[in-house]
Structures are given as structure tokens and as C-alpha cells.
Amino acid sequence: MRKDRWFYLELDIIGKGFCSTRNQYYCGLKFHALAFRRPKRIPFPESLIFTATGITV
């Protein structure tokens, strides 16, 4: 794929919205991580998901 094609693919999953509390628009992604707790260590990630801001998981 050409480099400019990646830009268009990324725009498909970036969501836009409006925060009425702050009275401002935003755009971005949601990052969801499912991790296992380990004693005295950082959590181990089992699943990592990026979704658009308008999608609820």
C-alpha cells in the first residue's frame, strides 16, 4: 500500500464528538486493555483493542 492510503484507513476509525461539559469538540480513539493481575509485577496484557469514540464495548 502507498503511504497516503494509511492516512485514509486511520481516518475511518477515528471518531469525532462534542463534550457539552467543556463545550468543545474532540477526536480520537478509545483504547481498551484486558490484563491479568500479577503480585508485585505490572499487569500482563491479554487483549488490546482500539475502537472509535462512538462505539461502546
Helices and strands as residue ranges (DSSP letters): H 3-13, E 15-19, E 24-36, E 44-52
